[in-house]
Amino acid sequence: MSKQVAVILSGCGVQDGSEIYETTLTLLRLDQLGIGYRCFAPDIDQHHVVDHRTGEPVAGETRNVLVESARLARGEVSPLDALEADEFDAVILPGGFGAAKNLSNYAQAGADMVIQEQLVEAVSAFHEDRKPIGLMCIAPVMVPRLLGPGIAVTIGHDPGVAGAISSMGGLHRSCGVEDIVVDFEHRVVTTPAYMMATRLGEAANGIFKLVDRIDELMDL
């Protein structure tokens, strides 16, 4: 049986959900490597809905994270509380501001953020089993609260987010857009993706490296 990876989504769209390109590139690389995957998302309301043409929140509109994530997963998405770590070899979290608005409240609370409870339960199980964990874009900011202090991650070069990671006990490492940071002790792999990318190819290079390293770590 092929390796199996859980992919955790936070909606659909960079401003209020999962970043579409990051998610698609992740799934593409998993498929190219012959790795099976299954998508999950919490069955909760989004923090808000953003008009992606203007970047402004839409007053009075609500959307469900699981339902919106189904757009990205072509309908093949399961509730996050159904994720069982023992059925998978690794877990990957694409970025997008859904990670900072729906999976956590980092966008509102900064370093005082709280992580969505279902996410803590799901990802902690992978960490306890020493299964590889990949995060990209803004998602690595959750690592100190999600997995504990002392884990090396990257979001690129943004001093504000890097400072928040450090203040929560994390170890931020500066990184180019096409590269990755690997904490071998904790088996965590991160890449800046669209925290820095100006072209699809830049994001793809880093994301592919992340998935490749997750693949390697699953064998160790």
Summary of the structure (lengths in Angstrom):
residues: 220
radius of gyration: 15.6
end to end distance: 17.1
largest distance: 49.0
contacts: 805
relative contact order: 0.16
helix: 41%
strand: 19%
